Amino acid sequence: MCEQVLGALGHCSNHWCSRADRHFSVVWSLSPLTTPLRWAIGRFKYRAEGLWAGVFARLLVGFLDDHMPWFDGYDLLVPVPAYTGPGARRRWDHMGAIAGAMTPLAGSRWPVSAGAIVKVAETPAFAHLPLAQRRSCAEARLRHALVVPAGPAVRGARILVLDDVFTEGSTLREVARAMLRAGALEVAGLAIARQPWTRGPP
């Protein structure tokens, strides 16, 4: 489900892999989160170096094209939403910028909808939270901040959610839950990078 290496007994230590209520089906990533990639994503996400949007867009569309049989059945590409209103940590939507750069590259092969799901309030950053706190925050604050205004576009669709880094799935789970409740048939994920899994405190 999350592209991690299984343990000796064939089980994944990611909490969500064995959960029936994870809501998303599977996650693909272009690469593990290497030091150069972490640097590039950080410059783009936190310093708003917008030229990286085109770089990441070409990488994502190239990955989709190179693995066409895997992605033929998806109807819509949707970026993980960011909150940019009053009190926002960042004043720009970095994944929305990548989605915008993907649109002319993807054409009709991969329709992109940056407004299919929106975030209407700020939530705490998950990056340095312990796993239990990350999950709790996702199920409370993030869940209530996600709204799906594009109901007709989502209803009956198989959706691929775009993100910069996949860590363990709590954010994707809430995005998928909201879209399934709005009528989506399936929600999967595609991340630029995957954080190598290290088991921390429960």
Protein Blocks (a to p, Z undefined) as FASTA:
>chain_A
ZZpacdfkopafbfklmpmklopabdcdfbdcdfklmmmmmmmmmnopaklmmmmmmmmm
mmmmmmmmmmmmpcbdcdddddfbehiabfcdfklmmmmmmmmmnmmmlccdfklpccfb
dcddfklgcfklmmmmmmmmmmmmpccfklmlmgopacddddfbdckopmmmmmmmmmmm
nopabdcdddfbdcddddddZZ
